[in-house]
């Protein structure tokens, strides 16, 4: 994708180094970075059902944010990337089978500019559209971490 920056790292120390550099988050004070994660109970292909309680915009298209995915290797490997023109959301969900106190957090990303995407991308095939005609949104699942500059935090 145009404007995407990506890097792999093999340790938490390496992840810290990547986040301090301007490659993914642009020029910033590393002390102002915070992590946003999905509740580990929400996994790929789970049969979770629930109700949306709250949606909060964590970063808009103008605010740089990075996503790091834990990859399936025998040792720790994180693929971290910045994709421009994205909106990052945190969503509070109430599971259908839970009491009033049990809420879970999910993180979602919407790619707002899809003009440069492959027309055969699953995002378009699933909703019967083409690049440049709408955004592509997806959840960040267990093992993924979103990093946002605190200055961009929506209170």
N, C-alpha and C positions, 0 to 999 in steps of 0.2 A: 504494500500500500504506500502511496505517496506520503512522505513525511514520517514514516514509521522508523523508530530507532529501537534496536533490540540487542540484548547481551545475555550470555549465560554465565552462571556462577555456580561453584560447587560447595559452598559453605555459607553459614550465616555471617561470618566475617566478610566474605566476598560480597554478600548481599548488602552489607552495611557500606562497603566501599563503593559499590555501584550507586547506591542511593545518595551518597555524598557528592558524587560527580554530577556535572550539569547535563550529561548525556540524555538521561530520561526525564528529569524534572526541570531542566533548564537551570539558570542561575538561581540559587536559593540558599537559605540558611538551613543546614541539615537538622538543626534543633527544632525547626518548624514542621517537620514531616511526621505524619501520624498514619497508622495502619488501620484499614477497614477490612474486616473478614466476614465470611459467611459462617454461620453456626455449623460446627462439624457434623451435627446430626442430619444436615441436608446434604445428601450425597448424590452422585450421578445415578440416574435411573431409579431413584427411590419412589415409593408410592405416596409421597407426602401430599396431603390435602389440607387446606386451611383457608383462612380469610385474611386479607390484607388489612392491617390495623393502621399503619402509617407508612408514608413514602417520603423520604428526605433526599433532596438533591445534595450530594457531597461535593461535586465538581461539575462545572458546565463546560461547554466547548472551548472557552477561552482559558480555562485553568488547566495547567499541565498536571497530569497524574500518571502513574505507572502501575502496571499490573505484573505481578510475578506469579508464575505457575510452577508448582512442584512437578517435575517430570518423573516418569516411571523408570528409575535406574536403581541398581543395587546400593548406590550411595546418593547423598543429597545433590540434586541438580535443579537449579531454578532458572527458568526462562523468563526474563523480565523485558517488558516492552512498553513503549509509549506510542500510542496511536492518536494522531490529532483528530479534532472534531468529535470528541466523545463526551458523553454525559455519564457520570457515575452516580448511582443511587444506592441508598441503604433502605431496605424494606423490612418493616416489622410484621411478622406473621403470627397468627394464632392458629395452632394446629386444631383440626376438627375434633380430635379426640382428647383435647387437653382441658385442664381447669383454667380459670381466669388468670392465674398467675404465670402460667407457662407460655412465654412468647419466645420466638426465635427470630434471629436476624439473618437476612439474606442480602447479598450485594449483587447488583446488576449493572451492566454497562450497555449503553446505546451508542452505536456508531452512527453519527448523524449524516456523514457524507460518504455515500457508497458508490460514487461515480466511477472510481477506479477499480472496483471489485470485479472479479470473474463472474460473468453472467450465469455460470453453472454452479456458483456457490450455493450450498444447501440453504442458506438464509433466504435466497430468492426463490428457489424451487419449492420450498415449504409454503410460502405465502403467495406464490404465483405473481411475482413482480420482477423487475429488472434493476440493474445498478442505476443509482441516481433517483429512484422513485420510492423514497421512504427510507427510514432508518432500519438498522439491524440491531436487535437487542438480545442479550443473553445473560444468564446467571453466571456468577463466579462461584465455583463449587469448592468443596473441601480441598485444601492444599493450595489455593490461590489467595494472594494477598494484594489488596489495592493500597497504594501509597499516595497520600494527598498532602499538599502543603497546607499547614494549619491556617495560613493567611487566607486561603481560599475556602475555608470551612464555613458552611452555611449554618448560622445559629438560629 
